[in-house]
């Protein structure tokens, strides 16, 4: 049992270190076209009216026929949720969107003026 | 009656091999530019789930073992332990696996355990280890009961089950394309299992096989990998967290919340627990059947193609 534990911990550690050192920890960067395609991957029935992407490229605000939605970098991939039941929280180093969703509890944003104002407007917070 | 029987715990023995093959797959993808992707946090979540799954087996294994030995005590049948009996047991246990796996996709109570395995947006050998911590609570051990009552010793049943899981490790890869036709015709392969992990409408609820793909062909759930559409991995609604505990328990939490919400009939509550994933009392969600139908409504040209036949 002790040997198995060492093998497991050592093995996991080695794999993760190798992945990190070879750049596999990089977060996906989105362009508006990426965000549009990615949104359709998550919500194929939505009609997209507009897409804006944050300056850091790690999140996008999508305006759809179902209302606004957030798409964000999730490791090398994306995750997305409609902005229906959420809190927008200002932090010292950015903002956070808290979905009331066990499967997507929080997304950290790093929006600076003037994009922050625009995002607040689209999210209906202005 | 066969008394105490001991087989090695082959899954635990295979752990060093799993680690070595993951490293080999990663290097093969990185250096030889094979298909496939790795991402650090996704891989870490998968590996932690794998380790936790082994712990769950050690801690809670006595539940299934006790149940199986109780059945063994009452059956008058004992097929013995010859090689041919082991082979037969392996084949019948694979048939058992097919049905448990099918239940795992069609009954939300069982899906709540199995969903973890499908929750990665990647498909590589770490995904193979992304296993449930809550399998005991699905009570799917009951599906093994006929094997024991037919006279296969519980230790043998668990042994061949372990071999079955080890076989399935290597098929969790994009780095291997289609294999020779004779092999693809009978065995579960990376191609067949990529389909199973696909969240594309055409690939939903297909290819439940463990080792032999013949069960899917027999029971009408086979879909070949379609050259016109690469599998897209993950869940219909992908998770937005790498947190291990949220990954493990999210569907159980959702199930509990749905079943206990006010204003439902008893039938609706039971349907939330045991109906297909995506069932909703008010039509606000989609089952996989709904997803396929909506896709065809948007893309009628796909009618008659794999997954829409």
Interface residues (C-beta under 8 A of the other chain):
Chain A: X4 X7 X8 X11 X12 X14 X15 X16 X18 X19 X20 X22 X24 X25 X41 X42 X44 X45 X72 X74 X75 X76 X77 X79 X80 X81 X99 X101 X102 X103 X104 X105 X107
Chain B: X12 X15 X16 X18 X19 X22 X23 X26 X30 X37 X38 X39 X40 X41 X42 X43 X44 X47 X48 X51 X54 X121 X122 X126 X232 X234 X237 X238 X239 X240 X241 X242 X243 X246 X250 X253 X254 X294 X295 X298
